[in-house]
Amino acid sequence: MSSGATPEGARFSAYMKLGGRQATMARRFINDKTIASTKRFQAIAAEAGMSVVTLATAWSKQHDFVASTIVGATREDQLDDIFAAADLTLSDDVLKAIDAVTKEIMYPMG
């Protein structure tokens, strides 16, 4: 997704093809700000030695203001990165790097 392309088989790729309400919703999540923040999160994850999916899942379960960490997969092989976060606690340095992105690129879906 580094270029903003929607890969074949991805949920939002299907939504974009459907048009209408689904395409409108997909565009809310695929825009210049979400692509920029995703690139930054990918770099943070790579520096920490994990996938961006593992980073996101670990971040979600590590914050008490997130009531539930809900994940979705369209293929079985996507579960490995999700399950890798099960016992993972992100370091303070990783959390600070994530916070810096969220302060610089505020509410990317807005």
CORCOR-V867585 format. One record per run of one state. SS is the DSSP state (H for helix, E for strand, L for the rest). FROM is the first residue (numbers start at 1). LEN is the number of residues. Records with the same first field share a line. If there is no record, write none. Layout:
# CORCOR-V867585
SS: FROM-LEN, FROM-LEN
This chain:
# CORCOR-V867585
L: 1-10, 19-1, 30-2, 49-3, 63-13, 84-8, 105-6
H: 11-8, 20-10, 32-17, 52-11, 76-8, 92-13
